[in-house]
Amino acid sequence: KLDVVLGAVSFVWGILFPLVLGGIIAFILNVPMAALERFLFRKKEEAGHKWQKKLARPVSLVLSILLVLALLVLVIFVVVPELGVTLISLGSTIEAFLPKAQLWLENLFQNNEQIVEWIGSLEVNWSKIAETLFNFFRNGAGNVLSSTVSVAMGIIGAFTTFFIGLVFACYILLQKEKLGSQARKLLHAVFPKKQAD
């Protein structure tokens, strides 16, 4: 009954995925958050202000989230357009190269008339290729996402999963010392002292 086992594993994974995603987000955000906390609030231990101690971690968390978002926006608006320009340039380079390659092949096989005729008859119809690709993606997308409702539900589900993961990541990052202490207590309660350590 492998299908039943895989279905059960898939169901459990669907429940646990937002928590795993939260752990991944927390792992990524912990590095800039800890650096910001040390840089901006380096004297919070010595400071007598309670508000500074209480605000250090939340402010560092918000700043690290904003920093990661800024990096993502930078990648989207700088790298992605450059990638598009590179692909367009590559396409025009290939289009300019094909007649030269055709001429070179004609010169190479000029003693064989059949090959020369075949090379001369070769034509690349870029509009036909583009239309075929467009139809493939349109029909493929139509088959995979058969209705607008399923697309909307997929988008809502993805946003919900990401939001739950983000909330879980914020909880982990704001309570990391307490969670670490609880994890150590749990390990010492379950395993012998040597293995727990």
Accessible surface in RSA format (square Angstrom, percent):
REM  Atomic radii and reference values for relative SASA: ProtOr
REM  Chains: A
REM  Algorithm: Lee & Richards
REM  Probe-radius: 1.40
REM  Slices: 20
REM RES _ NUM      All-atoms   Total-Side   Main-Chain    Non-polar    All polar
REM                ABS   REL    ABS   REL    ABS   REL    ABS   REL    ABS   REL
RES LYS A   1   197.75  96.5 148.84  91.3  48.91 116.5  97.20  87.5 100.55 107.1
RES LEU A   2   128.38  71.5 120.84  86.5   7.54  18.9 122.64  86.1   5.74  15.5
RES ASP A   3   107.12  75.0  91.27  90.8  15.85  37.5  46.64 109.8  60.48  60.3
RES VAL A   4    94.81  62.4  86.49  78.3   8.32  20.1  93.12  80.9   1.69   4.6
RES VAL A   5    82.14  54.0  79.87  72.3   2.27   5.5  82.14  71.4   0.00   0.0
RES LEU A   6   105.92  59.0 101.54  72.6   4.38  11.0 102.00  71.6   3.92  10.5
RES GLY A   7    38.75  47.8   0.00   N/A  38.75  47.8  32.67  89.6   6.08  13.6
RES ALA A   8    55.34  50.9  46.41  71.6   8.93  20.3  53.58  75.5   1.76   4.7
RES VAL A   9    90.24  59.4  85.70  77.6   4.54  10.9  89.36  77.6   0.88   2.4
RES SER A  10    71.62  60.5  61.92  82.6   9.70  22.3  28.84  61.4  42.78  59.9
RES PHE A  11   140.38  70.2 130.18  80.6  10.20  26.5 138.65  84.1   1.73   4.9
RES VAL A  12    76.46  50.3  76.46  69.2   0.00   0.0  76.46  66.4   0.00   0.0
RES TRP A  13   127.52  51.2 125.97  61.0   1.55   3.6 105.66  56.3  21.86  35.5
RES GLY A  14    47.36  58.4   0.00   N/A  47.36  58.4  32.05  87.9  15.32  34.3
RES ILE A  15   102.10  58.1  89.09  66.4  13.01  31.3  95.10  68.5   7.00  19.0
RES LEU A  16    79.66  44.4  79.66  57.0   0.00   0.0  79.66  55.9   0.00   0.0
RES PHE A  17    74.73  37.4  74.73  46.3   0.00   0.0  74.73  45.3   0.00   0.0
RES PRO A  18    16.15  11.8  16.15  14.7   0.00   0.0  16.15  13.3   0.00   0.0
RES LEU A  19    73.96  41.2  70.73  50.6   3.23   8.1  71.12  49.9   2.84   7.7
RES VAL A  20    59.89  39.4  52.08  47.2   7.81  18.8  58.89  51.2   1.00   2.7
RES LEU A  21    35.51  19.8  35.51  25.4   0.00   0.0  35.51  24.9   0.00   0.0
RES GLY A  22     0.00   0.0   0.00   N/A   0.00   0.0   0.00   0.0   0.00   0.0
RES GLY A  23    28.44  35.1   0.00   N/A  28.44  35.1  22.78  62.5   5.66  12.7
RES ILE A  24    87.80  50.0  84.80  63.2   3.01   7.2  87.32  62.9   0.48   1.3
RES ILE A  25    22.03  12.5  21.45  16.0   0.58   1.4  22.03  15.9   0.00   0.0
RES ALA A  26     4.82   4.4   4.14   6.4   0.69   1.6   4.45   6.3   0.37   1.0
RES PHE A  27   162.46  81.3 155.30  96.2   7.15  18.6 160.08  97.1   2.38   6.8
RES ILE A  28    98.24  55.9  89.63  66.8   8.61  20.7  94.46  68.0   3.77  10.2
RES LEU A  29     6.55   3.6   6.55   4.7   0.00   0.0   6.55   4.6   0.00   0.0
RES ASN A  30    51.99  35.9  51.99  50.2   0.00   0.0   5.43  13.1  46.56  45.0
RES VAL A  31   109.38  72.0 103.64  93.8   5.74  13.8 107.63  93.5   1.75   4.7
RES PRO A  32    28.03  20.4  22.01  20.1   6.02  21.9  27.95  23.1   0.08   0.5
RES MET A  33     0.00   0.0   0.00   0.0   0.00   0.0   0.00   0.0   0.00   0.0
RES ALA A  34    23.61  21.7  22.47  34.7   1.14   2.6  23.24  32.7   0.36   1.0
RES ALA A  35    44.63  41.0  40.80  63.0   3.82   8.7  42.09  59.3   2.53   6.7
RES LEU A  36    40.10  22.3  39.69  28.4   0.42   1.1  40.04  28.1   0.06   0.2
RES GLU A  37    14.47   8.3  13.36  10.1   1.11   2.6   9.28  18.0   5.18   4.2
RES ARG A  38   159.48  67.0 153.23  78.1   6.25  14.9  77.19 105.5  82.29  49.9
RES PHE A  39   133.74  66.9 124.66  77.2   9.08  23.6 130.05  78.8   3.69  10.6
RES LEU A  40    79.40  44.2  52.15  37.3  27.25  68.5  54.66  38.4  24.74  66.6
RES PHE A  41    28.96  14.5  25.95  16.1   3.00   7.8  26.78  16.2   2.18   6.2
RES ARG A  42   150.22  63.1 131.18  66.9  19.04  45.3  51.90  70.9  98.33  59.6
RES LYS A  43   130.48  63.7 129.18  79.3   1.30   3.1  72.49  65.2  57.99  61.8
RES LYS A  44    42.37  20.7  42.37  26.0   0.00   0.0  20.30  18.3  22.07  23.5
RES GLU A  45   124.71  71.6  98.94  74.9  25.77  61.4  67.63 130.8  57.08  46.6
RES GLU A  46   138.65  79.6 103.16  78.0  35.49  84.5  56.14 108.6  82.51  67.4
RES ALA A  47    21.04  19.3   8.57  13.2  12.47  28.4  19.00  26.8   2.04   5.4
RES GLY A  48    74.18  91.5   0.00   N/A  74.18  91.5  40.32 110.6  33.86  75.8
RES HIS A  49   103.32  56.5 100.07  69.6   3.25   8.3  59.50  61.3  43.82  51.0
RES LYS A  50   156.27  76.2 151.50  93.0   4.77  11.4  95.41  85.9  60.86  64.8
RES TRP A  51   151.73  60.9 146.02  70.7   5.71  13.4 138.49  73.8  13.24  21.5
RES GLN A  52    35.78  20.0  35.69  26.1   0.09   0.2   2.11   4.5  33.67  25.5
RES LYS A  53   100.08  48.8  86.72  53.2  13.36  31.8  40.83  36.7  59.25  63.1
RES LYS A  54   151.79  74.1 134.73  82.7  17.06  40.6  89.00  80.1  62.79  66.9
RES LEU A  55    83.64  46.6  83.64  59.8   0.00   0.0  83.64  58.7   0.00   0.0
RES ALA A  56     0.01   0.0   0.01   0.0   0.00   0.0   0.01   0.0   0.00   0.0
RES ARG A  57    37.85  15.9  37.79  19.3   0.06   0.1  14.95  20.4  22.90  13.9
RES PRO A  58    50.47  36.8  49.39  45.0   1.08   3.9  50.40  41.6   0.07   0.4
RES VAL A  59    53.33  35.1  50.76  46.0   2.57   6.2  53.26  46.3   0.08   0.2
RES SER A  60     0.00   0.0   0.00   0.0   0.00   0.0   0.00   0.0   0.00   0.0
RES LEU A  61     8.48   4.7   8.48   6.1   0.00   0.0   8.48   6.0   0.00   0.0
RES VAL A  62    83.25  54.8  82.69  74.9   0.56   1.3  83.22  72.3   0.03   0.1
RES LEU A  63    66.96  37.3  63.76  45.6   3.20   8.0  63.76  44.8   3.20   8.6
RES SER A  64     0.00   0.0   0.00   0.0   0.00   0.0   0.00   0.0   0.00   0.0
RES ILE A  65    38.65  22.0  38.10  28.4   0.55   1.3  38.51  27.7   0.14   0.4
RES LEU A  66    98.34  54.8  94.08  67.3   4.26  10.7  94.42  66.3   3.92  10.5
RES LEU A  67    85.83  47.8  81.51  58.3   4.33  10.9  85.32  59.9   0.51   1.4
RES VAL A  68    40.67  26.8  40.62  36.8   0.05   0.1  40.62  35.3   0.05   0.1
RES LEU A  69    91.04  50.7  90.90  65.0   0.14   0.4  90.99  63.9   0.05   0.1
RES ALA A  70    58.12  53.4  46.05  71.1  12.07  27.5  53.35  75.1   4.77  12.6
RES LEU A  71    98.39  54.8  97.92  70.1   0.47   1.2  98.32  69.0   0.07   0.2
RES LEU A  72    95.15  53.0  94.99  68.0   0.16   0.4  95.07  66.8   0.08   0.2
RES VAL A  73    77.28  50.9  77.25  69.9   0.03   0.1  77.28  67.1   0.00   0.0
RES LEU A  74   102.22  56.9  98.70  70.6   3.52   8.8 102.11  71.7   0.11   0.3
RES VAL A  75    72.35  47.6  72.20  65.4   0.15   0.4  72.35  62.9   0.00   0.0
RES ILE A  76    96.69  55.0  93.98  70.0   2.71   6.5  93.98  67.7   2.71   7.4
RES PHE A  77   144.15  72.1 127.95  79.2  16.21  42.2 127.95  77.6  16.21  46.4
RES VAL A  78    76.39  50.3  72.13  65.3   4.27  10.3  75.49  65.6   0.91   2.5
RES VAL A  79    81.34  53.5  78.94  71.5   2.39   5.8  80.93  70.3   0.41   1.1
RES VAL A  80    81.82  53.8  79.67  72.1   2.15   5.2  79.75  69.3   2.06   5.6
RES PRO A  81    65.77  47.9  54.09  49.3  11.68  42.5  64.14  53.0   1.63  10.1
RES GLU A  82   106.09  60.9 105.90  80.1   0.19   0.5  37.59  72.7  68.50  55.9
RES LEU A  83   104.65  58.3 101.17  72.4   3.47   8.7 103.95  73.0   0.69   1.9
RES GLY A  84    29.24  36.1   0.00   N/A  29.24  36.1  28.32  77.7   0.92   2.1
RES VAL A  85    90.42  59.5  88.32  80.0   2.10   5.1  88.96  77.3   1.46   3.9
RES THR A  86    79.18  56.3  75.29  76.3   3.89   9.3  56.12  75.4  23.06  34.9
RES LEU A  87   108.14  60.2 100.02  71.6   8.11  20.4 100.38  70.5   7.76  20.9
RES ILE A  88   132.99  75.7 124.58  92.8   8.41  20.3 131.10  94.4   1.89   5.1
RES SER A  89    58.55  49.5  53.82  71.8   4.72  10.9  25.56  54.4  32.98  46.2
RES LEU A  90    97.32  54.2  93.95  67.2   3.37   8.5  97.00  68.1   0.32   0.9
RES GLY A  91    32.61  40.2   0.00   N/A  32.61  40.2  30.60  84.0   2.01   4.5
RES SER A  92    63.57  53.7  55.71  74.4   7.85  18.1  42.96  91.5  20.61  28.9
RES THR A  93    80.97  57.6  75.26  76.3   5.71  13.6  62.36  83.8  18.61  28.1
RES ILE A  94    75.78  43.1  75.19  56.0   0.60   1.4  75.78  54.6   0.00   0.0
RES GLU A  95    90.77  52.1  85.67  64.8   5.10  12.1  21.89  42.3  68.88  56.2
RES ALA A  96    60.28  55.4  46.90  72.4  13.38  30.4  56.63  79.7   3.65   9.7
RES PHE A  97   119.18  59.6 116.47  72.1   2.71   7.1 119.07  72.2   0.11   0.3
RES LEU A  98    61.59  34.3  59.11  42.3   2.48   6.2  59.11  41.5   2.48   6.7
RES PRO A  99    79.73  58.1  73.38  66.9   6.35  23.1  74.79  61.7   4.94  30.7
RES LYS A 100   145.08  70.8 137.96  84.7   7.12  16.9  87.25  78.5  57.83  61.6
RES ALA A 101    20.96  19.3  17.40  26.9   3.56   8.1  20.94  29.5   0.02   0.1
RES GLN A 102    49.60  27.7  47.11  34.4   2.49   5.9  14.73  31.4  34.87  26.4
RES LEU A 103   108.21  60.3 106.51  76.2   1.70   4.3 107.70  75.6   0.51   1.4
RES TRP A 104   154.58  62.0 151.19  73.2   3.39   8.0 125.74  67.0  28.84  46.8
RES LEU A 105    54.79  30.5  54.79  39.2   0.00   0.0  54.79  38.5   0.00   0.0
RES GLU A 106    48.27  27.7  46.11  34.9   2.16   5.1   7.99  15.5  40.28  32.9
RES ASN A 107    87.02  60.0  80.07  77.4   6.95  16.7  20.79  50.0  66.24  64.0
RES LEU A 108   102.60  57.1  73.71  52.7  28.90  72.6  79.79  56.0  22.81  61.4
RES PHE A 109    74.35  37.2  71.18  44.1   3.18   8.3  74.35  45.1   0.00   0.0
RES GLN A 110   121.28  67.8 102.37  74.8  18.91  45.0  22.20  47.2  99.08  75.1
RES ASN A 111   149.25 102.9 116.80 112.9  32.45  78.1  37.52  90.3 111.74 108.0
RES ASN A 112    66.04  45.5  61.13  59.1   4.90  11.8  19.22  46.3  46.81  45.2
RES GLU A 113   130.17  74.7 125.13  94.7   5.04  12.0  43.64  84.4  86.53  70.6
RES GLN A 114   145.81  81.5 139.28 101.8   6.53  15.6  47.39 100.9  98.42  74.6
RES ILE A 115    56.95  32.4  55.35  41.2   1.61   3.9  56.95  41.0   0.00   0.0
RES VAL A 116    44.23  29.1  43.28  39.2   0.95   2.3  43.28  37.6   0.95   2.6
RES GLU A 117   123.10  70.7 111.39  84.3  11.71  27.9  47.33  91.6  75.77  61.9
RES TRP A 118   154.06  61.8 148.83  72.0   5.23  12.3 129.48  69.0  24.59  39.9
RES ILE A 119     2.62   1.5   2.62   2.0   0.00   0.0   2.62   1.9   0.00   0.0
RES GLY A 120    43.15  53.2   0.00   N/A  43.15  53.2  20.34  55.8  22.82  51.1
RES SER A 121    78.80  66.6  50.46  67.3  28.34  65.3  49.62 105.7  29.18  40.9
RES LEU A 122    83.26  46.4  75.58  54.1   7.69  19.3  77.55  54.5   5.71  15.4
RES GLU A 123   160.71  92.3 126.15  95.4  34.56  82.3  44.96  87.0 115.76  94.5
RES VAL A 124    71.53  47.1  44.18  40.0  27.35  65.9  47.30  41.1  24.23  65.7
RES ASN A 125    85.24  58.8  75.92  73.4   9.32  22.4  30.06  72.4  55.18  53.3
RES TRP A 126   100.61  40.4  94.82  45.9   5.79  13.6  90.47  48.2  10.14  16.4
RES SER A 127    82.17  69.4  68.38  91.3  13.79  31.8  55.53 118.3  26.64  37.3
RES LYS A 128   118.02  57.6 116.34  71.4   1.68   4.0  70.12  63.1  47.90  51.0
RES ILE A 129    77.40  44.0  75.00  55.9   2.39   5.8  77.34  55.7   0.05   0.1
RES ALA A 130    58.82  54.1  50.95  78.6   7.88  17.9  55.36  78.0   3.46   9.2
RES GLU A 131    95.34  54.7  89.08  67.4   6.26  14.9  30.58  59.1  64.76  52.9
RES THR A 132    77.32  55.0  73.47  74.5   3.85   9.2  64.98  87.3  12.34  18.7
RES LEU A 133    94.81  52.8  94.67  67.7   0.14   0.4  94.81  66.6   0.00   0.0
RES PHE A 134   125.54  62.8 120.62  74.7   4.92  12.8 124.96  75.8   0.58   1.7
RES ASN A 135    47.27  32.6  47.24  45.7   0.03   0.1  13.26  31.9  34.01  32.9
RES PHE A 136   132.67  66.4 125.23  77.6   7.44  19.4 131.74  79.9   0.93   2.7
RES PHE A 137   131.57  65.8 127.26  78.8   4.30  11.2 129.06  78.2   2.51   7.2
RES ARG A 138   133.31  56.0 121.63  62.0  11.69  27.8  58.91  80.5  74.40  45.1
RES ASN A 139    83.02  57.3  78.16  75.5   4.85  11.7  25.74  62.0  57.27  55.4
RES GLY A 140    26.54  32.7   0.00   N/A  26.54  32.7  25.70  70.5   0.83   1.9
RES ALA A 141    53.80  49.5  44.18  68.2   9.61  21.9  50.48  71.1   3.32   8.8
RES GLY A 142    40.44  49.9   0.00   N/A  40.44  49.9  32.33  88.7   8.11  18.2
RES ASN A 143   122.62  84.6  96.94  93.7  25.68  61.8  28.69  69.1  93.93  90.8
RES VAL A 144   120.27  79.1  92.00  83.3  28.28  68.1  98.37  85.5  21.90  59.4
RES LEU A 145    91.63  51.0  80.51  57.6  11.12  28.0  80.63  56.6  11.00  29.6
RES SER A 146    95.38  80.6  62.77  83.8  32.60  75.1  37.39  79.6  57.99  81.2
RES SER A 147    51.92  43.9  43.16  57.6   8.76  20.2  42.18  89.8   9.74  13.6
RES THR A 148   115.27  82.0 106.99 108.5   8.28  19.7  73.93  99.3  41.34  62.5
RES VAL A 149   107.59  70.8 104.90  95.0   2.69   6.5 107.59  93.5   0.00   0.0
RES SER A 150    51.16  43.2  38.35  51.2  12.81  29.5  42.84  91.2   8.33  11.7
RES VAL A 151    50.49  33.2  47.03  42.6   3.46   8.3  49.70  43.2   0.79   2.2
RES ALA A 152    43.14  39.7  38.21  59.0   4.94  11.2  42.84  60.3   0.30   0.8
RES MET A 153   120.83  62.6 114.49  75.8   6.34  15.1  92.86  78.9  27.98  37.1
RES GLY A 154    45.56  56.2   0.00   N/A  45.56  56.2  38.56 105.8   7.00  15.7
RES ILE A 155    93.01  52.9  89.88  67.0   3.14   7.6  92.48  66.6   0.53   1.4
RES ILE A 156   102.48  58.3 100.93  75.2   1.55   3.7 102.36  73.7   0.12   0.3
RES GLY A 157    33.07  40.8   0.00   N/A  33.07  40.8  32.36  88.8   0.71   1.6
RES ALA A 158    64.33  59.2  49.69  76.7  14.64  33.3  58.47  82.3   5.86  15.5
RES PHE A 159   141.21  70.6 137.89  85.4   3.32   8.7 138.85  84.2   2.36   6.8
RES THR A 160    68.19  48.5  63.05  63.9   5.14  12.2  52.64  70.7  15.55  23.5
RES THR A 161    33.48  23.8  32.91  33.4   0.57   1.4   8.96  12.0  24.52  37.1
RES PHE A 162   101.91  51.0 101.71  63.0   0.20   0.5 101.71  61.7   0.20   0.6
RES PHE A 163   129.52  64.8 129.13  80.0   0.39   1.0 129.52  78.5   0.00   0.0
RES ILE A 164    77.77  44.3  75.72  56.4   2.04   4.9  77.14  55.6   0.62   1.7
RES GLY A 165     0.00   0.0   0.00   N/A   0.00   0.0   0.00   0.0   0.00   0.0
RES LEU A 166    45.33  25.2  45.33  32.4   0.00   0.0  45.33  31.8   0.00   0.0
RES VAL A 167    80.58  53.0  77.71  70.3   2.87   6.9  79.65  69.2   0.93   2.5
RES PHE A 168    65.71  32.9  63.33  39.2   2.37   6.2  65.58  39.8   0.13   0.4
RES ALA A 169     0.03   0.0   0.03   0.0   0.00   0.0   0.03   0.0   0.00   0.0
RES CYS A 170    28.91  21.9  28.90  32.2   0.01   0.0  13.47  34.1  15.43  16.6
RES TYR A 171   109.62  51.2 104.71  59.6   4.91  12.8  78.18  58.8  31.43  38.8
RES ILE A 172    41.14  23.4  41.14  30.6   0.00   0.0  41.14  29.6   0.00   0.0
RES LEU A 173     3.01   1.7   3.01   2.2   0.00   0.0   3.01   2.1   0.00   0.0
RES LEU A 174    64.67  36.0  51.60  36.9  13.08  32.9  51.60  36.2  13.08  35.2
RES GLN A 175    66.71  37.3  64.14  46.9   2.57   6.1   7.23  15.4  59.48  45.1
RES LYS A 176    54.27  26.5  45.35  27.8   8.91  21.2  38.55  34.7  15.72  16.7
RES GLU A 177   106.15  60.9  96.53  73.0   9.62  22.9  76.08 147.2  30.08  24.6
RES LYS A 178   122.37  59.7 114.45  70.2   7.92  18.9  64.75  58.3  57.62  61.4
RES LEU A 179    50.72  28.2  46.90  33.6   3.82   9.6  47.04  33.0   3.68   9.9
RES GLY A 180    23.46  28.9   0.00   N/A  23.46  28.9  22.76  62.4   0.70   1.6
RES SER A 181    39.22  33.1  38.00  50.7   1.22   2.8  19.31  41.1  19.91  27.9
RES GLN A 182    88.15  49.3  82.91  60.6   5.25  12.5  35.00  74.5  53.16  40.3
RES ALA A 183    50.63  46.6  45.14  69.7   5.48  12.5  49.90  70.3   0.73   1.9
RES ARG A 184   140.25  58.9 139.90  71.3   0.35   0.8  58.99  80.6  81.25  49.2
RES LYS A 185   144.25  70.4 136.21  83.6   8.04  19.1  87.19  78.5  57.06  60.8
RES LEU A 186   117.24  65.3 112.84  80.7   4.40  11.1 116.73  82.0   0.50   1.4
RES LEU A 187    73.64  41.0  73.54  52.6   0.10   0.3  73.64  51.7   0.00   0.0
RES HIS A 188    82.11  44.9  62.73  43.6  19.38  49.6  38.76  39.9  43.35  50.4
RES ALA A 189    85.42  78.5  43.34  66.9  42.08  95.7  54.20  76.3  31.22  82.7
RES VAL A 190    97.08  63.9  65.99  59.7  31.09  74.9  71.07  61.8  26.01  70.5
RES PHE A 191    99.14  49.6  93.32  57.8   5.82  15.1  94.89  57.5   4.25  12.2
RES PRO A 192    85.30  62.2  72.22  65.8  13.08  47.5  84.69  69.9   0.61   3.8
RES LYS A 193   144.27  70.4 134.94  82.8   9.33  22.2 108.40  97.6  35.87  38.2
RES LYS A 194   186.43  91.0 165.78 101.7  20.65  49.2 115.05 103.6  71.39  76.0
RES GLN A 195   132.90  74.3 101.33  74.1  31.58  75.2  44.37  94.4  88.53  67.1
RES ALA A 196    15.13  13.9   0.00   0.0  15.13  34.4   1.73   2.4  13.40  35.5
RES ASP A 197   116.88  81.9  54.16  53.9  62.72 148.3  46.23 108.8  70.65  70.5
END  Absolute sums over single chains surface
CHAIN  1 A    15831.7      14003.1       1828.6      11877.4       3954.3
END  Absolute sums over all chains
TOTAL         15831.7      14003.1       1828.6      11877.4       3954.3
